[in-house]
Structure formats: C-alpha cells, structure tokens
Amino acid sequence: MASTSPKDSRVTARLPASVKETLQKAADLTGATLNQFMVAAAVKEAQEIIKQQQVIYLSSFDADKIFSLIENPPAPNDHLRAAIQRHRAFFSETD
C-alpha cells in the first residue's frame, strides 16, 4: 500500500459505472492511472475556470478607453466626493 505524506489529501466521488468506464478508457489511452487522469483533468478544468474569472478580455477600443481614463482621469463628481467622505468617516471610526 502506498503511503501518503501529511500534505496529501484524499477526495472520493461516487459516479455511474458508465462514467468510470469512460474515464478509465481515457486514462488507459494516455498511459495514466485512473487517479492520475482524474486529478490532471480536474486541475486543468479548475485552472481554466479560475483564469476565466480572473482575466478580463477587452476589445482594442475598450482597452484604449481604459488606458485613456487612467492617463487622463476625469474630475471627481459629486457621487465620488460623497463616497470619499463616507470612506474617510468609516475608517476614522475604526481606528
């Protein structure tokens, strides 16, 4: 029996036999064990989901607009000034 290090964690899942058969076939085709295949596939999918949530895709027009606003910010309007005052009041109360 293989030993696990203290940093290893175990995840179990119940799945239909047909799903296990599909996963096993794919694992066999790649030369991986079922466990290796499932972990690699899960990590790949997790990384893709995280990437989709962390990366913002912009058109060239939108990117130019944002860079222009960063380089030439508009003057603060009444809503922004009020938000700044609320922010300062909130954090001065917690100090």
C-alpha positions as CSV (number, residue, x, y, z in Angstrom):
1,M,0.0,0.0,0.0
2,A,1.4,3.4,-0.9
3,S,1.9,5.8,1.9
4,T,0.8,9.4,1.7
5,S,2.6,12.4,3.1
6,P,1.0,14.6,5.7
7,K,0.3,17.2,3.0
8,D,-1.7,14.8,0.8
9,S,-5.5,14.9,0.9
10,R,-8.0,12.3,-0.3
11,V,-11.1,13.1,-2.4
12,T,-13.7,10.4,-3.1
13,A,-16.5,10.5,-5.6
14,R,-19.4,8.3,-6.5
15,L,-20.1,8.1,-10.2
16,P,-22.1,5.9,-12.5
17,A,-20.3,2.9,-13.9
18,S,-20.5,4.3,-17.5
19,V,-18.7,7.5,-16.4
20,K,-16.0,5.4,-14.7
21,E,-15.6,3.3,-17.8
22,T,-15.2,6.5,-19.9
23,L,-12.6,7.9,-17.6
24,Q,-10.8,4.6,-17.4
25,K,-10.7,4.4,-21.2
26,A,-9.2,7.9,-21.5
27,A,-6.7,7.2,-18.7
28,D,-5.6,4.0,-20.5
29,L,-5.2,5.8,-23.8
30,T,-2.9,8.4,-22.1
31,G,-0.9,5.9,-20.2
32,A,-2.0,7.3,-16.8
33,T,-3.8,5.6,-13.9
34,L,-7.4,6.5,-13.4
35,N,-6.4,8.5,-10.4
36,Q,-3.7,10.4,-12.2
37,F,-6.0,11.1,-15.1
38,M,-8.8,12.4,-12.9
39,V,-6.5,14.6,-10.9
40,A,-4.9,16.1,-14.1
41,A,-8.3,16.6,-15.7
42,A,-9.7,18.2,-12.6
43,V,-6.7,20.5,-12.2
44,K,-6.8,21.5,-15.8
45,E,-10.5,22.4,-15.6
46,A,-10.1,24.2,-12.3
47,Q,-7.3,26.3,-13.7
48,E,-9.4,27.2,-16.7
49,I,-12.3,28.3,-14.5
50,I,-10.0,30.4,-12.3
51,K,-8.5,32.0,-15.4
52,Q,-11.9,32.8,-16.8
53,Q,-12.8,34.6,-13.6
54,Q,-9.5,36.5,-13.2
55,V,-8.8,37.6,-16.7
56,I,-10.8,40.4,-18.4
57,Y,-10.9,40.4,-22.1
58,L,-11.3,43.7,-23.8
59,S,-11.6,44.9,-27.4
60,S,-8.9,47.2,-28.6
61,F,-11.4,50.1,-28.4
62,D,-12.3,49.3,-24.8
63,A,-8.6,48.8,-23.8
64,D,-7.7,52.2,-25.4
65,K,-10.6,53.8,-23.5
66,I,-9.5,52.4,-20.1
67,F,-5.8,53.4,-20.7
68,S,-7.0,56.9,-21.7
69,L,-9.1,57.2,-18.5
70,I,-6.1,56.0,-16.4
71,E,-3.8,58.5,-18.0
72,N,-6.4,61.3,-18.1
73,P,-8.8,60.7,-15.2
74,P,-12.0,62.9,-15.1
75,A,-12.5,65.3,-12.3
76,P,-14.3,63.8,-9.3
77,N,-18.1,64.2,-9.5
78,D,-20.5,64.7,-6.5
79,H,-21.0,60.9,-6.1
80,L,-17.3,60.2,-5.9
81,R,-16.7,63.1,-3.4
82,A,-19.6,61.7,-1.2
83,A,-18.1,58.2,-1.4
84,I,-14.7,59.5,-0.4
85,Q,-16.2,61.3,2.6
86,R,-18.1,58.1,3.6
87,H,-14.9,56.1,3.3
88,R,-12.9,58.5,5.4
89,A,-15.7,58.6,8.0
90,F,-15.9,54.9,8.2
91,F,-12.2,54.3,8.6
92,S,-11.7,57.1,11.0
93,E,-14.3,55.4,13.3
94,T,-12.4,52.1,13.2
95,D,-9.0,53.5,14.1
